[in-house]
Amino acid sequence: MSPSSRPPPSSASDKQSFAYESTAKRWPTILTQAIDGLYQAASALSSSSSAQDVRAKVDESKSIIEKLSKLKHDIGRDHPLHKLEQDSGPSVDLYNSIIEEEKPTWFTAAWLFAECYLYRLVRIYFDQSQHWKYYDPFANQKMSAFRSSGSAIEQLAKTLEDLIKQASSGQAAAGSEEGMKLTFFLLAQSALWGNATDLSLLTSLSHADIQSLQAGGIGADAQKGRERFILTGLGALDSAWKQLSAAKKQGRGGRVDIVLDNSGFELVTDMMLGHWLLEAGYASEVVFHGKAIPWFVSDVTPPDFAFTIEALQEQTFFDEKESKTVERSLSRPRGQANVDDFTGGERPRPAGSRSLKMEASTSRERSPAPAGSKGLQASAGAVGSDQGRGRQPAGSRSLTMDPAYFQNSRSRTVSPSRSFLVDSTSLSFADLAIAEEGKSDTASRPSATRSASGFRSQSASAASSSTQRLAATWSQYIREGKFKLSVPVVTKLGESTGLAEGDFWTEGVGYDQMGQVAPGLLSELREKSALVIFKGDLNYRKLTGDLQWPTTTPFETSIGALAGSFPLLSLRTCKADVVVGLAEGVEERVAKEDPKWRVNGSYAVVEFVGKK
């Protein structure tokens, strides 16, 4: 299809579109949350130290808050998009060439381009600062969601362990060819929805049960039942399975690439899928592609990837209220720092604050929590004023300090300046070990090792939960090169590696332009990957160009020049207007059932295009 015959892109100029709702309502809310997060981070710093460098960092946060507030104002008034200043991150030349050519405003620009531009601009604000260069303005939101998923992760981890043990024994139905296929289908659906989809059923199935499921569970009849939610059916998973099976039978189970979407629980399900592919012999290495900068709030960055593997090995990472499977100590572990070590027992208020208080707390509900952290309250003026009667940053709310601002990825209490939420470079791995050499309590802790990659991991045998054992194995995979990031795993936030493998994913264009913008990346995927799995809504929007395609347009048509370049599997829950690949009548049926079906995440599409 020629460019002139392709449909127009989604745009906020259409007031009936989700693009308009997103631009007018969602983006201002996202920026408000970013302001709140920065406000909390600055408050945590102020509460822990009155040192000159800390005061300078808090002062600089005010200027960034002003920029974010002005950005909200500019979006709401449909101001023009201006050329980006080059920072230390990926090149902004492509963004600027599009702005020069199209001269867009926030509401007239292609929605996909404007949204990418928004996150690239926010990154520049932090990158060009002196003290907040490695701060992720969405880290607190990602952390909060991740900490609430402990029970689900442990349940899925235990099931995966059992499946692998049964399959390796050669005696269980899960190890049969039919069982392997069913496991792949369910793991792929778990990665699609980001939840523990029915996988636990497999651990107690007989061969007869699996054969029944093959006939009625993932066959044509079952697809009819699932089409209510997976609108394209499961034929794409069947095609992807045949692709992987053929490679394995030929003795060349090779590389599988996963272009990541969300961090936290969804990333864990992606790693579990990769883990199973390795253990079952359908892949020899799994390459994960993240985003170089904080992106669309929840997307995986290199620090997120490293943090996840580190945090999952800590028994006390998940909130005990959410994770009943991991027992948490009610006392501060030996060797763990106390917040008073960083404050001298004092809790100085931020400049201009009248209401920031740290009161002694006897609550032990969350352990380890810094003394007084539950009583730390901040309200108007805590950061944004030079006088006693300070003003609250625009869009921010009164808040209760999150103890995570005083913890590293191992849930050890640290100065806020060394917490992951304040500075992502705290993942230097030097302070993330379960035990440090020479500490008196080393013998009482699980053994830990460190590799040249920077990862320390406790041995899988020493880990006390299924989640910890899996994460320890993933650390081992990193050391062995079985798990890889497309950029070095210790890449700092926002750092340009000069590799298209990392920089391309945060450009403001569709993936059909990969050949022109990142030919090296296209060549690598074409030559090396047995299957490339694209996760999530944004990757789907970029695959299809976020154009206003009719829903019956074949997926292969919508991805343009990318079609046939490599085996491609797309797993997407619908959270934007663009949807393709549906059979005649599906759109009309679903629209009657749920008018918001395109955007509320209740429905999904799964697509496969083979290599030509």
C-alpha positions, 0 to 999 in steps of 0.5 A: 500500500502506497503512503498516499493510500494509507489512512490518516493518523489518530489525532486529538483534533477529533474530539470524539476520539480517545486521542482527544480524551488522552491529550485533554485529560490523561496527560495533565493528570500524568504530569500532576502525578510526576509533580507529586512524585518529585515533590515527595522525593524532595521532601524525603531528601529534606527530611534526611539532611540539611547538607548544602548539596541536598538543599541545592537538589531540593531547590533545583526540584522547584525549577523542574516542577515549574517546567512541568507545570508550564508544560501542562499549561501549554498542552491545555492551550494547544501551543505549538510543539517546539524543537527539542534541545539535544541532551545526553540521551538518544538523538532528537534529530528525527523529532525536530525534522518532523516538527520543522516539516509539519509545525504541529500543535498539541492537538493537531499533531499525530497523537502517537508523535505528540505522546512520544514527544511529551515523554522525550521532553519531560526526560530533557527537563531532568537530563539537563539538571545537575542533581536529578539526571537519573531520577525517574518521575514515574518510579514511585507509581511503578514501585507501588504497583509492583509491591502489590503483586507479591501473592500473584507472582509467588503463585505463578512462580511456584506453578512454573517451577512445578511445570518445569520439574514435571516436564524434566522428569519425563513422566508428567503430562506437562512434558508431552508435546501436547502439554508443552503447547498448552503451556506455551499458550497459557504462558503467552496469555499470561504475558498478554493479560499480565496475570496468572491466567489458568496456568496452575491448572496444568500442574494436576492435569493427566494426559487425558485432560490435556488431550481434552483441552487440546480438542476443546480448550485451544481448538476451534470451539474454545476460540469461539468462547475466547473471541469475546475477549481475544477478538482475533482468536488464538490462531496467531499463537498456534502459528507462533508455536509452529514456528518455535517447534519447527526450529527446535525439531531442526536442532536450532532453538535459537534467539527469541526477542521480547519488545517489552511493555510495562514494568513490574508484574507484567515484566515478571510474566515476560521473564517467566515466558522467557524462562520456560522457553529456555528450559523447554529448549525452544530458545537458547537465548532471550533478548529483552528490549526496554526503553532508554528513558522513562516512557509512557509512565510504566514502560521498562527501562534498563534500571527497572529491569535490573531492579526487578531481578534484584528486588525479587530476591529479597524476601521482604520486598513485597508488602506483607498485606499483599503477599501472604506467601512470604513471611516478613520479619517484624524487626529490622534485620541485622546489618540494616541501616537506620534512617537516624544514621542519615539524619543524626536523629533530627528531622529538619524541615524543607525550606519554607515548610510549616507542616512537614513533620516526622513523628515517632511511630510504634507501628510495625505493620510495614517492616523495615520502615524508617523510624517515623516514616508513617507519620511523615506528612507534607502539605502546601509549601513543603518544597515550593517556597522560600518563606514560611507561608509557602505555596504548594506546587501546581497540581500537587496534593497533600501526601504521606511519605512513602517508606520506599524513599528510604529503601534500596531494592533489597528493602534495606534502609538507606539515605533517600539520596541512595534510594532507587526512587530518588536516584536510579544509579543507586543500582550500582549493585554495590549496595544491593547484595544480600550480605556484604563481605566482612559483616558479622551476620553474613553466615546467617544469610543466603550465599551471594555471588557477583558477576562482571555484569554487576549482578549479585544473586543468592543461590537458587538452593538458598532462596526460600520462596519460588519467586526468589529461586526464579529470580536467582536463576534469572541472575544466573541467566544474565551471567551466562548470556541466556537473558540479555538486554538489547543494551548493556544491563548496567546502562544508566537511565537516559544514557544513549548507548549509540545502539539502535537496539536501544534508541529506536524504541523511543523515537516518535515514528511507527515501526514500519520505518525501522528500515530507514531509521534503524537499519542495523536493528532490522538486520539483526532481528531478521538475521538472528531472531527466531521470533520477535514478540511485541508486548502491549498497546503502545508497541501495537500502535507503533506497529500499525502506525496508529492510523485510522485503519478499518478494523477488518484491515489485515494486520499484515497490511497495517504493519507496512514495510515491516511485514515479512522481515522476521517472525513477529508475534503481537500480544496486545490488550486494547487501550487505544482506538486503532484495532485491525485484523478483526473478522466481519461483524466483530466490531459491531457485536463488541461495540454493542456489548461494550462501547469502550471496548477499544480503550478499556483494556478488557479486550485483546488482539493476538497477531502473527506474521511470518518471515518471508 
